[in-house]
Amino acid sequence: MNEAKIRQRWYGGGHVGWFARLVSKLFASLVAFRRTLFGWKILKTHQLKVPVVVVGNITAGGGGKTPFVIWLALHLQSQGFKPGIVSRGYGGKRKVEPMFVTPNANPVASGDEALLMAQKTKLPVVVGKNRVKAAQTLIKQYHCNVIISDDGLQHYALGRDVEFVMLDANWKTGNGQMIPAGPLREPIERLQLVDLVIHKGAVEEGCFYDYKIDGIYQLNHPGVVRPLAEFRSQKILAMAGIANPESFFRLLSSAGFAIVKKPLPDHHEIQASDFPEASEMPVIITEKDAVKCQDLDLPHVWVVKLGVDVPTPTLEALNKALEEKLS
């Protein structure tokens, strides 16, 4: 089943078959059993010497974790902390475990999200299947005094002091069913146990953050920038290989761009052949996709530099949660 059909079933009221419901119940039982094993200490949870802040979600993808992790890491740094980031490095094909991600790392090894976090924060980022070892590496080698665990909500082997859950403001929890019948990795009740639920996109009630366009620069030439107004006078091709490409397309449309949409699979390994000829139309892509294009010289491809706008009520709630657990 392709992504479009899955999204329709999970978020658009599409029909859920009996087999999917059956597998969903089995998955829910396994999730509950696994949590029980950690609760009974049959499976070990490792508590580190420094605080751990988990940024995760209870749905499969698209919650806006990566930009929030970047913002949170810089926010903690501004508060006097020495943060480090651990990530699974999804999609990375590395030979070293755990792996320190430098800003010029190969995205094939590190994964696109981890590389973007390293580039945007200039802070220590370590990826690995074993997050405990990855976090210990940050503490021992880089003297970090707070760890941010990217997409680590279900990684119970790593103890945590703060849990932030990300939800897409449009999708929320979908049809409320567990994978594969719905998007949930854990039951909705799990939200009652976390410190804060933060939505990507504005909501009437609750905490949220929103994207803003901080600029547009030429692929692999961040010093070459163009005003947004220049892109509003022509039709452009918008490409996005992220979990929720529609969020990127909506951002461009709200900025006044006339776009032709070209969604790609999440974590798609972008090739030159994915782009049209330069004579057709300019192309705009995400920063997450741009890190996978380091070897491409395509002057008609432009990258949207995103910023995160955190409203004051959300910032106050977030700081309160951090101060209670990190002080």
N, C-alpha and C positions, 0 to 999 in steps of 0.2 A: 504494500500500500504506500502511495507516495505521500509527501509531506502535506500537500494541499488537502487530501482526503482525511489525513489524520487531524489536521487543524479543524476541519469541518466537523468531525466527530467529537473532538474535545471541546471546541469553543463555539461551534455554530449550530448546535442542536441536531447534528447528524445522528443517524441510526447507529446504535451500538449492538452488535450481534451477541448471541448467546455465548459463543466461544470466547470472545473478548471479555465478557462479564465473568466467565468462569476463571480465566487466567488472572483477571484482576483480583478476584477473591483469593486465589492462591498467592499472588504477589503480596497482598495485604497481610496474609497470615505469616509469610516469611519475614516481612518487615517488622511485624509485631514480635515474632519469635526472636529476631536478632536483637531488638531493643531489650527484650527480657534477659537475654544472655549477658548483655552489658550491665543491666540493672542488678543481676545476681552476681556480677563480677566473675562470671565464667569466661567471658571475653574481657580483656583488660583495657581500661582507659588510662592513658598516660597523662599525668598532670605535670606541666612544665614549671620551671622556676619563675617564668615571666607570664604576664597575662596573655590570654589568647582571645581574639575577637573573630568570631565566625561570621562571614557574609555568605548566605546561601539562599536556597529556596525550597519550597515543597512541591514545585512543579518542574516539569522537564523543559528547561531552557527558556530563554527570552525574558528573564526577569530584570535585566539591566545590572547584573552583578559587576561586570568588569569596569564600567565607568565609575560606579560607586566605590569599588575597592580603590581605584586610583585616587578619587577625591578623598576618601577616608584616610588613606595612607599619608597624603599631603597634609590633611587636617591634623592628624596626630603628630606629625612632624612639627607643625606650627605651634602645637601645644607643649613642645619640649621633649617629646618622646623620640626614640630611635626605632621606628617600625621596620619590620621586614615582612615579606609576603610569601606564603607557601601556596602552591597551586598544584593541581593534578597534572597540569600541562597537557590538557586534552588534545589528542591528535598528534602529539610529538613522538617522533621515532628516534629516541636517544639511546646512546650506548652507555651512558654514565648515570647512575642513580645514587643519591639525588644529584641534580644538575643545577649549578648556579647560572642564572640567565643574565647575560650582559646585554646592553642596549644594541649591540651589533651581532647578537647571536643568530644562528640559523633557525628560522621559524619551523623548518621541517623537524628539527630536534626538540625545540622548546615548546612548540605549539604557539599559535598566533596570539592568544589572549595573554599568556605569560610574557611574551616579548613586548607586547604593547604596554603592559604594566611596567616593565623595566624601563622602556623608553620614556614613558610619560612621567614617571616618578623619580627616576635616577636613584632609586632605593634598592636594597638587596632583595632579589626575587629568587627563590629556589623551587624547582619543580621536582616531583617524585611521586611514585605510587605509594610510598610510605610517608605520610605527612608528618609523622612523629620524627622520623630521621631528618626530614627536610627542615622542620622547625628547629631541631637541635643544632643543625648546621648553621642556621641563622644566628642562634644564640652564641655558639662557641666561636665561630669564625668571624662573625660580623658584629658581635656584641649588641644585638638587638634587644630592647627591653620591653617590646610588645610585638606579638605576632598576629598578623591578619591571615586567616585561613579562607582563601577564595573557594567558593562552592564547597564548603566543608561541613554543611549542616548534618549530613548523614554519615560523616566520617567520625564515628563515636570513639574510635581508638585514641583520638586526640582530644584531651580534655579542653574545656572552654569556659571562659568567664563571662563573655557577652555573646549573645546571638542576635544578629540582624537578619531578617528574612525579607527578600525582595519579591515583589509581585508586580506584574504588568497591570497598569490601571485599566486597560481595555479588556485584557483576558481574565485577570484575577485568578480564580481557581477553576475556571471552566465549568464542566458539568459535574464537578465534585467527586469524580470517580478516580480510582487508582489506575495506574498503568496496567494494561494497554487500553482499557475501556475509557480512561480519562487521563489527564496530565499529571495526576498527583503521585509524588514519590512517597509521601507519608500522608496519613489522615489529616483532614482539615483541623482537627482538635490540636494538632501539633502547634498551631499558631498561638494557642493560649499559653504555651510554655516559653516562648521566646521573649527577649527584652523589647524588641520593636519590630513592627512590620512597616516597611517602607515601600511605597509604590513608585514605579517608574511612570511618570505622568501624573497630572493633577487629579486629585480626588476631593470631593466635598468634605468628607470626614476622614481623618487619619493623616498619617505622615506621608510625604512624597518628595521626590525631586524631579526636575525636568531638565531636558537638554536645551542648550543654546548653541548657536553657531558662532564660534570665536574667530573664524576665518576660513579661507579656502586657499590652498597652496598646490603647486604643481607636484605631481608624483615624483618622489625622491629628490625634490628641490624645495625644501620648506622655506627657503628665503625668497622664492618666487611666488608672490601672492597676487590675487586679483580681488577687486571689490565684489561684493555680492551682487551689486546692481548690474554688472556686466553679464552675469548669468541669467538675469531675468529677461533679457532682450532676445533670447533664442531658446530653441528647444534643446534639452539636454537628455542624455541617457544616464539614469541613476542605477548603479549596480550595487548589490549588497549580498554578501555571503555570511549572514548572521542569522541567529535563531528567529528573529522577528523582523524581516526586512521591511515590513509595512510601517514600522515605527520610524525608520529612516526616511522612507518615502513621504510619510506624513509631515515630518520635520521640513523637508525640502519644499513640499507644497505650501506649507504654512508660511515659508519664507518668500513665497511668490514665484517659485520656479515652475516652469512648464516642463514636466518630466515624462520620459518614457521609461517604464519600470522594467528592470531585468533582475529579478531575484535569483540568487544562487543558493545551493545547499549550504547549511551552516558548516563552517570550517573547510569550505571548498578550497582545494589547492589551485589557486588562480594561475592561468597560463596566458601568454600573449594572445593566443587564439580566442580567448574569452572576450576580447575587446574588439569593437568595430574599427574599420579604417579611420584614420584621422580626418579624412575628407567628409565623413558622414555627419558627425555631431560630437561636441565635447562630452566627456564622460566624467561623472562624479562618483566617487567611491568613499567608503568609510575608512577610518584610520585602522581598524582591525584588519580590513582587507589589504590596506596599503603595506603593512609589514610583511606580507607574503609576496610583494612585488619589488623587492629590493634590487633584483637583477634586471628589471625591465626599464627600458628607456622609451617612454610613451608620453611625449609632450602634450598630447591632447587629453591626458587623464589628470584629473584634479581630485584632491583629497579634502574632505570636510573635517576641519578641526573642531571637535566638540568640546563644549564646556558643560559643567554641571551646576545647575542653579538650585540651591537648597533654601527653601523659605525659612524665615525666622522660627516659626513654631516647631518645625521639624528639627532644625538645628538645636533648639533648646532641649527638646525631648531626647535627641541623640546625645548631646553633651551630658545630660543628667544620667542617662544609662551608663555612659562611659565613666563618669566621675564616681558613681556608686560602686563600680566593680574594679576600676583601675587605680583608685586612690589608695 
